[in-house]
Amino acid sequence: MTNTLRDAIRMVNRKVILCGSAATLAMLASGVQAQDDIEEVVVQGVRAAQESAVNTKRNAVSVVDGISAEDIGKLPDVTIADSLQRIPGVQVTRTAGEGGPVQIRGLGNVGTMLNGETFLSATTIDQSAADFGDLPSTLFSGADIMKSAVATVNASGISGVIDLKTRRPFDMDDGWTFAATGELDQGSISKENDPTVTALVNWKNDRVGFLLAGATTEKNLASDFNGYFDTSENGGIGATNNSHTWGETPLGDPNIHHLVPQGFAAFHKAEERHRDGLNASFQADLGEGFELVADYFYSDQERWNRRAGVSQNNRWQTFAQYATATEYGGDSFTYEGAEWRTATAFSAQPYRLQSFAQTNYNHETSQNANLELNYDNDGALSGQVRVTRADADASMRHGYGEGDLLSIDKGSIVTGPGGLIPASQCDTSRGDIVVGANGGCFAAYAPGGIESRFRIGYDVAGDHPTFSGFDQVVNGGKGQRTVAEYMADVDSYHIGAFSSENNTDDVGAMDTFSTRWNYEFTDTPFISSVDFGFRDSKRTVETAQFSYFGKLNGGCAAQWKAVDQFAGSAVACDPDLAQGELVTGVDQTGKVYNNQFVNYTLLQPTRLDEHNKVMWVDDFGGVKGLPGAWVIDPRTFDNSLAFQEKVFGAQEKFINPGQSFGVELGESSYFLQANIEQGIVSGNFGLKVVETDLSIKANEVGEQLPHSGTNVDLGDVVTNRKYTDYLPSLNLAADLTDDVKVRAAYSKRMQPLNLLQWGGGKSVGRVFNNDCGCMRVNGGNLNGNPNLDPTRSENFDISAEWYLGSASMLSAGLFLIEIDSFVEGGTVMLDEPDADGIRRGPWQFTSLVQGKGGEVKGLELAAKVALSDVTDAPVLTNMGFDVNYTMSESSQEAKGFGGKELPFNDNSKNTYNLVAWYENEVVSARVAYNFRSSRLMTAGSPATAMQSLYQDDYGQMDVNVTYNVNDQWSVYLNGSNVLEEIQQTYVEFEDQKAFQNIYEARWALGARFKF
């Protein structure tokens, strides 16, 4: 989407909000009263919401749960994902404290629809999953979660399908309807006042209607991160190894193996989000049973994920010599003949002590347009013809800067980086030594840095980690000082690296045409009607990952503008420019040179504050013992390209072929379904046939470009495939009594893979090594496989429901998902050459392989009770509760720690929701608690003795209190994560803590108007 079009839509969205709000206020000021027959669009009450959910489940022909408009937005639910988490069997993964990716019954293979047709979201362009983090919840009238398959449903999902529903004009009563909401919220860490405004305008008569609704919100979501050093948005253990990695002798007991992370860190993180949404709808009764519907849904979200903090790490030099365990946990085991123990405290010798700043800027935009012609003239035949068009694009720009405190000139462990620079960059006043035949000099990169070796302690005992050792006196450019005092002096820092890498552009489009019909029989026994139809869809995705390269010393093109990158490459550097010069003299370490040729260092000496603002960071949440540090203001990298151009001149975009691909997915489907009614039994049985045409354009990956993590693109590799799936489904329900219903369901399902799993190539990881003075391989990924099959499964459901009243029910259900084919992570050993051409492998590469089998089985229990359905006692009749529990147990052939079967990623075995509410004509209040047990985040590898990364149990409490001033005006207070829960992770054993994200509590004060 062009910027002009996006800005125009944003302007319309804001005008809708302003006009809707102004109209509401004007009606208040003039004393105009809402007509009695106009529907209340926003909140109609907690009990009404529960009654709607009960009716949705009772009247469904399959296993379905639902939420209605009275629920959405009534609790402090910023996104639709936050609302969905209260449904039995639904699990939500949080990013920056807000709900994002959604799993059903422990699986992320979830289909998504908007008003009954497949939905293209900007957050899942190349995925087969549900992530609603960019969608304002206030724009939706409800959602159905379909857990058993029906042949008539367009979307495919292994564990279920979520159908989001927007408002349409004929949902309202005749005349004008206006609604508006405004609120301010604040976080306990961020302390920012963040606005949210929504508005709706609707007009209809008995033949035609139109609706326009908009929402705009700004959020500043703060969290603190601490633990194993990792720069991904939510943390990981991709760089974690052990005390014997690379065959080295450890500092500690040589007979004991234990984990050693790449480093230990603490960051303050903040994510700024600007979210806009627009929903427009038109309906017209054309007469003779024909109805025309046109819908348009737009979303736009910008996110700046910023972090600033401190890291001390091994600079990729060694694990065995970097850190040793000083305290062990209570667990020990044997892996491949070696004794292993869990480690809970370390003594580490920093190979790098640095401040670190990073920003990931994401821009996500989607448009979904729908045009449908419906026919129902109260005859036997009814149907629909429908076309949809969806476009989505998502971009991510990544930028970071490292402020190193340890001298690379002399005294510290790593003095290989730095070195010779051209005469034009020399400055003898900072300590540069002129040695070159052309006037070049050995630069003093860190004139104020630490020149001593010392050790830092790290202990995870307690709720938050404790650092130690920063009070040690060390020597350096500023004389004898403590480490903390050096950290407090901005002159102690030098830039280790700037980079903007692994940026992404995703563009997706989807076109569908469908027609569906129903024919009712009047006198036919057993079969009451049949549904039949056809659907054709085409989905295209183009994904590009790239890095920005600039020209540095020697005219060398470099992604990493870093002190450990050197000129002289025949591939990357300009042969017409000097790559170095003959040197005679002594460098800062005392090494003697006698007319030897030395290549230039690409990055000249750079102060921390030379090209950007810096900030003092000393608040890391509950972390103890860690002093503050000077850090580049991460807003410097809000526009990473602009910063790179300002400092290094024109930048060239180099595509990373291993992560860039194109996929075209065409599906033609046909369905036939018989709907049955016989006595107390009702249901349906059907067959859907899906013919798939799949075209995958991947890239053949060549050698790695110097000074980068980017490889040469050797050309396209195109794979074309076709396959056909026959998907039967059966849903049966029996009304044993007026209030008791039992259900059974069976289906076969198929869902395409995440498209990277088909289109990705090979990527090789390399890091600078002091021993060889070169970039050495340290592993890699085989990101895709075009011959992988889609995910296929057989699903079984059986359940019972007891209805106690119009808003009360008890239910219990069992489910089994047998997965016949899926993709699982594996490892292979490859021997890739290092930058000097020597093969020192083989190295472990992660890969995708075809899984042969797995299953998810479990239990769902739910109780929705409005006490007025079971008692007449005063006060109690205004109260109720909604509780549910889901047990979701998964297994697969892939083995983890101790040879045991691994669960599926992100599946929590136990989840439950507890909601209690009170409501009268003036006040309503609700308290909700959502809990999920531990979940697998990353499977282990031989480097970790197959110990895997898990997120620990997580529970969150939210509250809402609403005061109805009159029939049109209400004010409310929302609290989210009011107990300020921590997202703690661990590696296989709970006392072996990896890292934690500390989320803030958020409180919102708002007002609603409705007419």
Secondary structure as GFF3:
##gff-version 3
##sequence-region A 1 1011
A	DSSP	alpha_helix	3	30	.	.	.	ID=ss1
A	DSSP	alpha_helix	46	59	.	.	.	ID=ss2
A	DSSP	beta_strand	64	68	.	.	.	ID=ss3
A	DSSP	alpha_helix	80	84	.	.	.	ID=ss4
A	DSSP	beta_strand	90	95	.	.	.	ID=ss5
A	DSSP	beta_strand	98	104	.	.	.	ID=ss6
A	DSSP	beta_strand	110	114	.	.	.	ID=ss7
A	DSSP	beta_strand	117	118	.	.	.	ID=ss8
A	DSSP	three_ten_helix	122	124	.	.	.	ID=ss9
A	DSSP	beta_strand	130	131	.	.	.	ID=ss10
A	DSSP	three_ten_helix	137	139	.	.	.	ID=ss11
A	DSSP	beta_strand	140	146	.	.	.	ID=ss12
A	DSSP	beta_strand	160	166	.	.	.	ID=ss13
A	DSSP	three_ten_helix	169	171	.	.	.	ID=ss14
A	DSSP	beta_strand	175	187	.	.	.	ID=ss15
A	DSSP	beta_strand	194	204	.	.	.	ID=ss16
A	DSSP	beta_strand	208	228	.	.	.	ID=ss17
A	DSSP	beta_strand	241	242	.	.	.	ID=ss18
A	DSSP	three_ten_helix	245	247	.	.	.	ID=ss19
A	DSSP	beta_strand	256	257	.	.	.	ID=ss20
A	DSSP	beta_strand	259	260	.	.	.	ID=ss21
A	DSSP	beta_strand	263	287	.	.	.	ID=ss22
A	DSSP	beta_strand	290	313	.	.	.	ID=ss23
A	DSSP	beta_strand	323	335	.	.	.	ID=ss24
A	DSSP	beta_strand	338	348	.	.	.	ID=ss25
A	DSSP	beta_strand	352	376	.	.	.	ID=ss26
A	DSSP	beta_strand	381	404	.	.	.	ID=ss27
A	DSSP	beta_strand	420	421	.	.	.	ID=ss28
A	DSSP	three_ten_helix	423	425	.	.	.	ID=ss29
A	DSSP	three_ten_helix	428	430	.	.	.	ID=ss30
A	DSSP	beta_strand	433	434	.	.	.	ID=ss31
A	DSSP	beta_strand	441	442	.	.	.	ID=ss32
A	DSSP	beta_strand	456	459	.	.	.	ID=ss33
A	DSSP	beta_strand	466	468	.	.	.	ID=ss34
A	DSSP	beta_strand	473	474	.	.	.	ID=ss35
A	DSSP	beta_strand	481	482	.	.	.	ID=ss36
A	DSSP	alpha_helix	483	487	.	.	.	ID=ss37
A	DSSP	three_ten_helix	490	492	.	.	.	ID=ss38
A	DSSP	beta_strand	494	499	.	.	.	ID=ss39
A	DSSP	beta_strand	503	520	.	.	.	ID=ss40
A	DSSP	beta_strand	526	552	.	.	.	ID=ss41
A	DSSP	three_ten_helix	553	555	.	.	.	ID=ss42
A	DSSP	beta_strand	556	558	.	.	.	ID=ss43
A	DSSP	beta_strand	561	562	.	.	.	ID=ss44
A	DSSP	beta_strand	580	586	.	.	.	ID=ss45
A	DSSP	beta_strand	592	599	.	.	.	ID=ss46
A	DSSP	beta_strand	614	617	.	.	.	ID=ss47
A	DSSP	beta_strand	629	632	.	.	.	ID=ss48
A	DSSP	three_ten_helix	634	637	.	.	.	ID=ss49
A	DSSP	alpha_helix	640	648	.	.	.	ID=ss50
A	DSSP	beta_strand	651	655	.	.	.	ID=ss51
A	DSSP	three_ten_helix	657	659	.	.	.	ID=ss52
A	DSSP	beta_strand	661	678	.	.	.	ID=ss53
A	DSSP	beta_strand	681	704	.	.	.	ID=ss54
A	DSSP	beta_strand	711	735	.	.	.	ID=ss55
A	DSSP	beta_strand	740	751	.	.	.	ID=ss56
A	DSSP	alpha_helix	756	759	.	.	.	ID=ss57
A	DSSP	beta_strand	762	769	.	.	.	ID=ss58
A	DSSP	beta_strand	774	782	.	.	.	ID=ss59
A	DSSP	beta_strand	791	805	.	.	.	ID=ss60
A	DSSP	beta_strand	808	830	.	.	.	ID=ss61
A	DSSP	beta_strand	843	851	.	.	.	ID=ss62
A	DSSP	beta_strand	854	866	.	.	.	ID=ss63
A	DSSP	three_ten_helix	867	869	.	.	.	ID=ss64
A	DSSP	three_ten_helix	876	878	.	.	.	ID=ss65
A	DSSP	beta_strand	879	892	.	.	.	ID=ss66
A	DSSP	three_ten_helix	897	899	.	.	.	ID=ss67
A	DSSP	beta_strand	910	919	.	.	.	ID=ss68
A	DSSP	beta_strand	923	932	.	.	.	ID=ss69
A	DSSP	beta_strand	935	938	.	.	.	ID=ss70
A	DSSP	three_ten_helix	942	944	.	.	.	ID=ss71
A	DSSP	beta_strand	949	951	.	.	.	ID=ss72
A	DSSP	beta_strand	954	964	.	.	.	ID=ss73
A	DSSP	beta_strand	969	976	.	.	.	ID=ss74
A	DSSP	beta_strand	982	987	.	.	.	ID=ss75
A	DSSP	beta_strand	993	999	.	.	.	ID=ss76
A	DSSP	beta_strand	1002	1010	.	.	.	ID=ss77
###
